[in-house]
Structures are given as C-alpha cells and as structure tokens.
Amino acid sequence: MPTRNISLTREQDAFVEDVVKSGEYQNASEAIRDALRALQQRRKEDALKLKALRQQIKAGIDALDRGDFVEVAGSELESFLDQLGAASGKSPR
C-alpha cells in the first residue's frame, strides 16, 4: 500500500486521535481513508447534482425559446411564488 505523509491542523489531529481512541477505527490510517471515501462520495454526489441542474437549466432555456413562460410583474412575484408553492404542496422559498 502506498505511503503518503500529510500535515494536519491540531484540531484535525486531535479529531483523528479521538476517533481512534474511541475504538471507531483501529488506527489513524483507517480514519483518514474513511474520510477520503466520504470526500469521494460527496464529489460524486455534487457532480450528479450539477448534471441535473444543467439539465434543468437547459429545459428552462428550451421552454423560453418555445415561448412557454408567464411574465410576472415584480410587484406580483411573491404572490405568484406563493401560488406555485400552494399548487405543488410545498413552499418554493
């Protein structure tokens, strides 16, 4: 297994030491590997969210190009959003 030296802040080092002492991990390497797995997972999830957001943006732009939209005056925006939220069963804000 490759070896890599890393620098931690005092707080990070104390945290690693605490999770090892508590028995959650057998050693610091296990704790750091688990943290890296969590980081990898978060990045995968972020990439999927970004992909979905881009798809929604494209759908919105396509709708605009088709003329499929409703113009709402700024003074009526809050009321319009409240109506959308009520129709969908949740608050849009």
C-alpha positions in Angstrom: 0.0 0.0 0.0 1.4 3.4 -0.9 2.5 5.7 1.9 2.0 9.4 1.9 2.9 12.0 4.5 0.3 14.6 5.3 0.0 17.6 7.5 -3.0 18.1 9.7 -4.1 21.0 11.8 -4.1 20.5 15.6 -7.8 20.2 15.5 -7.8 17.6 12.8 -5.1 15.6 14.5 -7.0 15.7 17.8 -10.1 14.5 16.0 -8.3 11.6 14.4 -6.8 10.7 17.7 -10.2 10.8 19.4 -11.9 8.5 16.9 -9.1 6.0 17.2 -9.1 6.2 21.0 -12.9 5.7 21.0 -12.5 2.5 19.0 -14.2 3.7 15.9 -11.1 3.0 13.9 -8.1 0.8 14.7 -5.6 3.4 13.6 -5.2 6.9 12.0 -4.8 5.5 8.5 -8.2 3.8 8.7 -9.8 7.1 9.8 -8.1 9.1 7.1 -9.1 6.5 4.4 -12.7 6.7 5.6 -12.6 10.5 5.4 -11.3 10.3 1.8 -14.0 7.8 0.9 -16.6 10.3 2.2 -14.9 13.1 0.2 -15.0 10.9 -3.0 -18.7 10.2 -2.4 -19.5 13.9 -1.8 -17.8 14.8 -5.0 -19.7 12.2 -7.0 -23.0 13.4 -5.5 -22.0 17.0 -6.3 -21.3 16.1 -9.9 -24.7 14.4 -10.2 -26.4 17.4 -8.7 -24.6 19.7 -11.1 -25.5 17.5 -14.1 -29.2 17.6 -13.0 -29.1 21.3 -12.6 -27.6 21.8 -16.0 -30.4 19.6 -17.5 -33.0 21.8 -15.7 -31.4 25.0 -17.0 -31.4 23.6 -20.5 -35.1 22.6 -20.1 -35.8 26.2 -18.9 -34.0 27.7 -21.8 -35.7 25.4 -24.3 -39.1 26.5 -22.7 -38.2 30.1 -23.1 -37.2 29.6 -26.7 -40.6 28.0 -27.4 -42.3 30.9 -25.7 -43.6 28.6 -22.9 -43.4 31.1 -20.0 -45.5 33.5 -18.0 -44.4 37.1 -17.4 -44.9 38.3 -13.8 -44.5 41.9 -12.7 -42.0 42.4 -9.9 -44.7 43.6 -7.5 -46.7 40.3 -8.1 -43.7 38.0 -7.8 -44.3 37.0 -4.1 -47.9 36.2 -4.7 -47.1 34.2 -7.8 -44.5 32.2 -6.0 -46.9 31.5 -3.1 -49.5 30.3 -5.6 -46.9 27.9 -7.2 -46.0 26.6 -3.8 -49.6 26.0 -2.8 -50.2 24.2 -6.1 -47.2 21.9 -5.6 -47.9 21.4 -1.9 -44.7 23.0 -0.8 -43.2 26.4 -0.4 -40.9 27.4 -3.2 -38.8 29.6 -0.9 
